[in-house]
Amino acid sequence: MRVKTIFLLAVAIIVTVLIMQNNESAKFNILFFSDVYVSKLSVLLFVAVSCFIAGIVIAQPKKYKIDTSNYEADENEEDEQPKRNTSNTLSDEDRDYIN
């Protein structure tokens, strides 16, 4: 088993135990609403699921759309690689050190 799989399994077990131990209802103040009595189980489950979904959405790689409609390759052109500077810019001291 890979480390990532073991880590995810451990987190899933810990979250499950945490959720199952907190099943009594509690009073929550949600923004401007008055006191709401909700089961801790449902709140913890909601937070766990929303964080899981957010992690999936964030972890997806970006898909780039490349527009190739205006691309016209010329058969006579060389590969578009940067051209090297062929001028000699080394000093005599540098040439002696390299040789």
DRENTINU-933240 format. One record per residue: residue in one letter; x, y, z of N, C-alpha, C in turn. Coordinates in nm, 3 decimals. Example, Ala and Ser with C-alpha at 12.3 -4.5 7.8 and 13.67 -1.06 7.14 Angstrom:
BEGIN
  r     n.px     n.py     n.pz    ca.px    ca.py    ca.pz     c.px     c.py     c.pz
  A    1.319   -0.569    0.780    1.230   -0.450    0.780    1.320   -0.330    0.780
  S    1.285   -0.225    0.708    1.367   -0.106    0.714    1.290    0.003    0.787
This chain:
BEGIN
  r     n.px     n.py     n.pz    ca.px    ca.py    ca.pz     c.px     c.py     c.pz
  M    0.083   -0.119    0.000    0.000    0.000    0.000    0.087    0.124    0.000
  R    0.040    0.224   -0.070    0.115    0.349   -0.075    0.086    0.432    0.049
  V    0.174    0.526    0.076    0.162    0.612    0.193    0.035    0.698    0.183
  K    0.006    0.744    0.062   -0.112    0.827    0.041   -0.240    0.750    0.075
  T   -0.248    0.625    0.035   -0.366    0.543    0.064   -0.381    0.519    0.213
  I   -0.270    0.490    0.280   -0.274    0.466    0.424   -0.317    0.594    0.497
  F   -0.264    0.709    0.453   -0.300    0.836    0.515   -0.449    0.865    0.497
  L   -0.501    0.847    0.377   -0.643    0.871    0.352   -0.732    0.777    0.433
  L   -0.691    0.652    0.445   -0.767    0.556    0.526   -0.769    0.598    0.672
  A   -0.655    0.640    0.725   -0.647    0.684    0.864   -0.735    0.806    0.889
  V   -0.731    0.902    0.797   -0.814    1.022    0.811   -0.961    0.985    0.805
  A   -0.999    0.895    0.715   -1.139    0.853    0.704   -1.186    0.785    0.832
  I   -1.102    0.703    0.892   -1.138    0.634    1.016   -1.153    0.734    1.130
  I   -1.060    0.828    1.140   -1.067    0.929    1.246   -1.192    1.015    1.232
  V   -1.224    1.058    1.109   -1.343    1.140    1.087   -1.469    1.061    1.119
  T   -1.473    0.935    1.082   -1.590    0.851    1.111   -1.610    0.835    1.261
  V   -1.504    0.808    1.335   -1.515    0.793    1.481   -1.558    0.925    1.544
  L   -1.500    1.035    1.499   -1.535    1.167    1.552   -1.682    1.199    1.528
  I   -1.730    1.170    1.411   -1.870    1.198    1.378   -1.964    1.110    1.459
  M   -1.932    0.984    1.474   -2.021    0.891    1.545   -2.025    0.919    1.695
  Q   -1.920    0.976    1.752   -1.919    1.006    1.894   -1.995    1.135    1.928
  N   -2.018    1.221    1.832   -2.084    1.348    1.856   -2.221    1.349    1.789
  N   -2.312    1.268    1.839   -2.443    1.260    1.775   -2.552    1.334    1.851
  E   -2.523    1.398    1.963   -2.626    1.474    2.034   -2.648    1.608    1.965
  S   -2.763    1.668    1.993   -2.792    1.796    1.927   -2.731    1.911    2.007
  A   -2.703    2.018    1.937   -2.642    2.135    1.999   -2.702    2.260    1.937
  K   -2.686    2.370    2.010   -2.740    2.497    1.964   -2.634    2.568    1.879
  F   -2.673    2.608    1.758   -2.584    2.680    1.668   -2.645    2.814    1.634
  N   -2.561    2.915    1.627   -2.601    3.047    1.579   -2.547    3.061    1.437
  I   -2.636    3.055    1.340   -2.595    3.061    1.200   -2.628    3.198    1.145
  L   -2.526    3.280    1.125   -2.537    3.416    1.074   -2.645    3.496    1.144
  F   -2.753    3.531    1.073   -2.855    3.617    1.131   -2.975    3.539    1.184
  F   -2.973    3.409    1.172   -3.085    3.327    1.220   -3.078    3.315    1.372
  S   -3.192    3.288    1.431   -3.193    3.268    1.576   -3.129    3.133    1.608
  D   -3.130    3.096    1.731   -3.068    2.971    1.773   -3.131    2.853    1.699
  V   -3.045    2.771    1.641   -3.090    2.654    1.567   -3.033    2.532    1.637
  Y   -3.119    2.436    1.668   -3.075    2.311    1.729   -3.057    2.207    1.620
  V   -2.931    2.169    1.600   -2.896    2.075    1.495   -2.805    1.969    1.556
  S   -2.814    1.850    1.503   -2.728    1.742    1.549   -2.583    1.772    1.511
  K   -2.492    1.749    1.606   -2.350    1.768    1.576   -2.306    1.675    1.464
  L   -2.369    1.559    1.460   -2.338    1.461    1.357   -2.360    1.519    1.218
  S   -2.472    1.587    1.198   -2.501    1.642    1.066   -2.408    1.759    1.033
  V   -2.374    1.840    1.131   -2.284    1.953    1.106   -2.144    1.903    1.072
  L   -2.093    1.808    1.148   -1.960    1.754    1.120   -1.957    1.682    0.985
  L   -2.065    1.609    0.955   -2.073    1.541    0.827   -2.076    1.641    0.712
  F   -2.153    1.749    0.728   -2.160    1.853    0.626   -2.023    1.917    0.603
  V   -1.952    1.947    0.710   -1.820    2.009    0.698   -1.721    1.913    0.631
  A   -1.725    1.785    0.670   -1.633    1.687    0.612   -1.658    1.669    0.463
  V   -1.784    1.659    0.424   -1.818    1.640    0.283   -1.784    1.764    0.202
  S   -1.814    1.883    0.254   -1.783    2.005    0.180   -1.632    2.024    0.165
  C   -1.553    1.990    0.267   -1.408    1.999    0.256   -1.354    1.898    0.156
  F   -1.412    1.779    0.151   -1.372    1.677    0.055   -1.398    1.725   -0.087
  I   -1.516    1.782   -0.110   -1.550    1.832   -0.243   -1.460    1.949   -0.281
  A   -1.433    2.039   -0.187   -1.345    2.151   -0.215   -1.204    2.102   -0.249
  G   -1.156    1.999   -0.181   -1.025    1.943   -0.210   -1.017    1.883   -0.349
  I   -1.124    1.816   -0.391   -1.128    1.759   -0.526   -1.126    1.869   -0.630
  V   -1.206    1.973   -0.608   -1.214    2.083   -0.705   -1.080    2.155   -0.714
  I   -1.015    2.178   -0.602   -0.888    2.250   -0.602   -0.776    2.165   -0.663
  A   -0.780    2.035   -0.643   -0.672    1.948   -0.688   -0.678    1.916   -0.837
  Q   -0.788    1.946   -0.905   -0.797    1.915   -1.046   -0.703    2.004   -1.125
  P   -0.633    1.944   -1.221   -0.543    2.027   -1.302   -0.623    2.118   -1.396
  K   -0.565    2.231   -1.426   -0.632    2.325   -1.516   -0.623    2.272   -1.658
  K   -0.729    2.290   -1.732   -0.732    2.247   -1.872   -0.718    2.372   -1.958
  Y   -0.612    2.373   -2.036   -0.588    2.487   -2.123   -0.635    2.453   -2.263
  K   -0.706    2.545   -2.322   -0.752    2.527   -2.458   -0.655    2.602   -2.549
  I   -0.596    2.530   -2.642   -0.499    2.589   -2.732   -0.567    2.615   -2.865
  D   -0.560    2.738   -2.911   -0.620    2.776   -3.037   -0.521    2.748   -3.149
  T   -0.549    2.648   -3.230   -0.460    2.612   -3.340   -0.518    2.652   -3.475
  S   -0.626    2.728   -3.475   -0.689    2.765   -3.601   -0.604    2.862   -3.683
  N   -0.526    2.947   -3.619   -0.444    3.045   -3.691   -0.302    2.998   -3.714
  Y   -0.274    2.875   -3.684   -0.138    2.823   -3.696   -0.116    2.771   -3.837
  E   -0.021    2.828   -3.905    0.014    2.781   -4.038    0.163    2.750   -4.038
  A    0.196    2.625   -4.049    0.337    2.585   -4.046    0.395    2.599   -4.185
  D    0.511    2.661   -4.195    0.581    2.674   -4.321    0.680    2.559   -4.330
  E    0.677    2.488   -4.439    0.763    2.371   -4.452    0.911    2.409   -4.460
  N    0.940    2.530   -4.502    1.079    2.572   -4.518    1.140    2.625   -4.389
  E    1.057    2.653   -4.289    1.108    2.708   -4.164    1.175    2.599   -4.081
  E    1.278    2.638   -4.011    1.342    2.545   -3.919    1.261    2.542   -3.791
  D    1.293    2.449   -3.704    1.227    2.445   -3.574    1.248    2.577   -3.503
  E    1.146    2.620   -3.432    1.155    2.749   -3.365    1.228    2.734   -3.232
  Q    1.358    2.722   -3.241    1.441    2.713   -3.123    1.520    2.842   -3.112
  P    1.549    2.882   -2.989    1.627    3.006   -2.977    1.765    2.988   -3.039
  K    1.808    3.089   -3.110    1.938    3.083   -3.177    2.047    3.119   -3.079
  R    2.154    3.043   -3.086    2.265    3.067   -2.996    2.345    3.189   -3.041
  N    2.399    3.254   -2.944    2.486    3.367   -2.973    2.622    3.312   -3.011
  T    2.658    3.327   -3.138    2.782    3.267   -3.186    2.903    3.357   -3.165
  S    2.880    3.478   -3.122    2.994    3.566   -3.097    3.070    3.518   -2.973
  N    3.198    3.538   -2.977    3.283    3.492   -2.868    3.289    3.601   -2.762
  T    3.232    3.574   -2.645    3.229    3.675   -2.540    3.319    3.639   -2.423
  L    3.398    3.531   -2.437    3.487    3.492   -2.328    3.614    3.575   -2.330
  S    3.662    3.606   -2.214    3.790    3.675   -2.205    3.903    3.573   -2.216
  D    4.023    3.621   -2.236    4.139    3.532   -2.247    4.159    3.455   -2.117
  E    4.133    3.519   -2.007    4.148    3.455   -1.876    4.048    3.339   -1.861
  D    3.922    3.360   -1.909    3.821    3.255   -1.902    3.859    3.137   -1.992
  R    3.910    3.167   -2.110    3.950    3.060   -2.203    4.064    2.976   -2.142
  D    4.157    3.042   -2.078    4.268    2.969   -2.012    4.217    2.881   -1.901
  Y    4.118    2.929   -1.825    4.064    2.852   -1.713    3.990    2.729   -1.765
  I    3.915    2.743   -1.874    3.840    2.629   -1.929    3.934    2.525   -1.986
  N    4.041    2.568   -2.054    4.134    2.472   -2.115    4.223    2.421   -2.010
